[in-house]
Amino acid sequence: MSDNQLRLVWIYPDLLSTYGDQGNALVVERRARQRGLDVARLDVRSDQPIPTSGDIYLIGGGEDRPQRLAAERLRRDGHLHRAVENGAIVFSVCAGYQILGHEFINDLGQREPGLGLLDVVSVRGEGERCVGDVLADIDPQLGLPQLTGFENHQGVTHLGATARPFARTLIGKGNGTGDGTEGAYNGTVFGTYMHGPVLARNPQIADLLLKLALDVNALPPIDDRWYEALRTERIAAAQQPA
């Protein structure tokens, strides 16, 4: 962050914005502004270059064909790699999460190269689709409360040696590997299968992204009553017997 302005980049809203994932950008922007920060938000369509000077980059989910198109264009563009090298934070959801890995299965049933920003590989699951509310414990190193979200994916994501699980599921499938992992992260790059939008259900994650961008340990408190009401409702719903 420079010039006292937070630069927030929402990547490819025309391809990757299912289940209200664009709400993640709205939440980060609002929580930054509530703390008096000057925010420059840029929504970058798939026919535009990715800027390298952003502080926080957000990527949403998408259907199989838009996911392949997004991966192709991000590989050609190459600027997200440069932004991460510059210290940027990346938070990705579902299809965006798979794109950040080494490879995933595309809509043609072929292995599609990802960006390699996370040490994960995604394949097509053989069993039932992972659908429903999720409750999980976030990695204690991140100092965050329980994760609540909604998953809807067929993918199974395997973590490599340098990727840490973002959370461990109590309810739901998460990465679909059967080991209880959900999402992954390494340094300032994060991925999750959670929709919701996930940052509306988990505003503390949005605050973590802000703290990383600002390089601070704490942020001024703001009114979280609406967020906490939503969290309480969705956590209770997840805990109801099927």
C-alpha positions in Angstrom: 0.0 0.0 0.0 1.4 3.4 -1.0 0.1 7.0 -1.1 -2.3 6.0 1.8 -4.6 4.3 -0.8 -5.7 0.7 -0.6 -5.8 -0.8 -4.1 -8.4 -3.6 -4.4 -8.6 -5.6 -7.6 -11.6 -7.8 -8.4 -10.4 -10.2 -11.2 -12.7 -11.2 -14.1 -16.2 -10.5 -12.8 -17.5 -11.3 -16.3 -16.2 -14.9 -15.9 -15.8 -15.7 -12.2 -18.6 -14.4 -10.0 -21.0 -17.2 -9.1 -23.1 -17.4 -5.9 -22.6 -13.8 -5.1 -18.8 -13.9 -4.8 -18.6 -10.3 -5.9 -19.9 -9.6 -2.4 -16.4 -10.4 -1.2 -15.1 -7.2 -2.9 -18.0 -5.2 -1.4 -17.2 -6.4 2.1 -13.4 -5.7 1.9 -14.1 -2.3 0.4 -16.7 -1.3 3.0 -14.7 -2.5 6.0 -11.7 -0.6 4.7 -13.8 2.6 4.2 -15.4 2.3 7.6 -11.9 2.6 9.1 -11.2 5.7 7.1 -9.1 4.2 4.4 -9.0 5.6 0.9 -9.9 2.7 -1.4 -9.4 2.4 -5.1 -11.4 -0.5 -6.4 -10.7 -1.8 -9.9 -13.0 -4.5 -11.5 -10.8 -6.0 -14.2 -12.7 -7.8 -17.0 -11.2 -10.7 -18.9 -10.2 -8.6 -21.9 -8.2 -6.2 -19.7 -4.7 -6.6 -18.3 -4.3 -7.3 -14.6 -2.6 -4.4 -12.8 0.6 -5.3 -10.9 0.3 -2.6 -8.3 -2.8 -3.9 -6.4 -2.7 -4.6 -2.7 -5.5 -7.2 -2.5 -6.7 -9.3 -5.4 -10.0 -11.2 -5.2 -11.1 -14.1 -7.5 -14.5 -15.8 -7.5 -16.0 -19.0 -8.6 -17.3 -19.9 -12.1 -18.6 -22.6 -14.3 -16.2 -25.0 -16.1 -15.9 -23.2 -19.4 -15.4 -19.7 -17.9 -12.9 -21.2 -15.5 -10.8 -22.5 -18.4 -11.0 -19.2 -20.2 -10.0 -17.4 -17.1 -7.0 -19.7 -16.6 -5.9 -19.2 -20.2 -6.1 -15.5 -20.0 -4.4 -15.2 -16.6 -1.5 -17.4 -17.8 -1.1 -15.2 -20.9 -1.3 -12.1 -18.8 1.3 -13.1 -16.2 0.8 -10.0 -14.1 -0.8 -11.8 -11.1 2.5 -13.6 -10.5 4.3 -10.2 -10.6 1.8 -8.7 -8.1 2.4 -11.6 -5.7 6.1 -11.2 -6.1 5.5 -7.5 -5.1 3.8 -8.6 -1.9 0.2 -8.5 -2.9 -2.5 -10.6 -1.1 -4.7 -12.9 -3.2 -8.0 -14.5 -1.9 -9.7 -16.9 -4.3 -12.9 -19.0 -4.2 -13.8 -22.3 -5.7 -12.9 -22.1 -9.5 -10.5 -19.3 -8.6 -8.9 -21.5 -6.0 -8.4 -24.3 -8.5 -6.9 -21.8 -11.0 -4.2 -20.7 -8.5 -3.0 -24.3 -8.2 -0.8 -26.3 -10.6 -3.6 -27.8 -12.6 -7.3 -28.7 -12.7 -9.7 -30.6 -14.9 -11.4 -28.3 -17.5 -14.8 -28.5 -19.2 -13.2 -30.7 -21.9 -12.2 -33.3 -19.4 -8.5 -32.4 -19.9 -5.8 -31.3 -17.4 -5.6 -27.6 -17.5 -2.5 -25.8 -16.2 -3.1 -23.4 -13.4 -0.9 -20.5 -12.2 1.1 -22.4 -9.7 0.6 -19.8 -7.0 -0.6 -22.5 -4.6 0.9 -25.9 -4.2 -2.3 -27.8 -5.0 -3.7 -30.0 -7.7 -7.4 -30.4 -8.4 -9.1 -33.4 -10.1 -12.8 -34.3 -10.8 -14.4 -36.1 -7.9 -15.9 -39.6 -8.6 -18.6 -39.5 -5.9 -21.4 -37.2 -5.0 -21.1 -33.5 -5.6 -20.1 -31.5 -2.5 -23.1 -29.3 -1.7 -24.2 -27.6 1.5 -23.3 -25.6 4.5 -19.8 -26.0 5.9 -18.4 -25.3 9.4 -14.7 -25.6 9.9 -11.9 -24.6 12.2 -9.5 -22.2 10.5 -5.7 -22.9 10.9 -4.9 -21.6 14.5 -1.8 -19.8 13.1 -4.2 -17.3 11.5 -6.0 -16.4 14.7 -9.5 -16.5 13.3 -12.9 -17.8 14.5 -14.7 -20.7 12.9 -15.3 -20.7 9.1 -18.8 -20.7 7.9 -19.7 -21.0 4.2 -21.6 -22.8 1.4 -19.9 -25.3 -0.9 -21.1 -26.5 -4.3 -18.3 -28.3 -6.3 -17.3 -31.6 -7.9 -13.6 -30.9 -7.6 -11.2 -32.6 -5.2 -8.1 -30.6 -4.3 -4.9 -32.3 -3.0 -2.4 -30.1 -1.1 1.3 -30.3 -1.8 4.1 -29.9 0.6 4.2 -26.1 0.7 0.4 -25.5 1.0 -1.2 -25.4 4.5 -4.9 -26.3 4.9 -6.9 -23.1 5.4 -9.3 -24.9 7.7 -10.4 -28.3 9.0 -14.0 -29.2 8.5 -16.4 -30.1 11.2 -19.4 -30.2 8.8 -19.1 -30.5 5.1 -16.5 -31.8 2.6 -14.1 -29.0 2.0 -11.3 -30.1 -0.4 -13.2 -33.4 -0.9 -10.2 -35.5 -0.1 -11.7 -37.2 3.0 -8.9 -35.8 5.2 -11.0 -32.9 6.6 -9.0 -30.2 4.9 -10.7 -27.1 3.5 -8.9 -24.6 1.2 -5.2 -23.9 1.3 -2.8 -21.0 1.8 0.8 -20.1 1.5 2.1 -16.7 2.6 -0.3 -14.1 1.2 -2.1 -16.4 -1.2 -5.4 -18.0 0.0 -7.9 -20.4 -1.6 -11.2 -21.8 -0.3 -14.2 -23.6 -1.7 -16.5 -21.4 0.4 -19.3 -19.2 -1.1 -21.8 -17.3 1.0 -20.3 -14.8 0.1 -17.6 -16.1 2.4 -16.3 -12.7 3.5 -19.8 -11.6 4.5 -20.1 -14.7 6.6 -16.6 -14.3 7.9 -15.7 -10.6 8.1 -12.6 -11.5 10.2 -11.0 -13.0 7.1 -11.6 -9.7 5.3 -9.9 -7.9 8.2 -7.0 -10.4 8.0 -6.5 -9.4 4.3 -6.6 -5.7 5.3 -4.0 -6.2 8.1 -1.7 -8.0 5.7 -2.1 -5.2 3.1 -1.5 -2.5 5.8 1.2 -4.6 7.6 -0.4 -4.0 11.0 -1.3 -6.4 13.8 -4.7 -4.8 14.6 -7.4 -2.7 13.1 -9.8 -0.1 14.7 -13.0 -1.9 15.8 -16.2 -1.3 13.8 -19.9 -2.3 14.2 -20.1 -6.0 13.4 -23.7 -6.7 14.6 -25.0 -7.4 11.1 -22.2 -9.8 10.3 -22.4 -11.6 13.6 -26.2 -12.0 13.2 -25.6 -13.6 9.8 -22.8 -15.8 11.2 -25.0 -17.0 14.1 -27.8 -17.8 11.7 -25.7 -19.8 9.2 -23.7 -21.7 11.9 -27.0 -22.7 13.5 -28.4 -23.8 10.2 -25.3 -25.9 9.4 -25.6 -27.7 12.8 -29.2 -28.7 12.2 -29.7 -32.5 11.5 -30.0 -33.3 7.8 
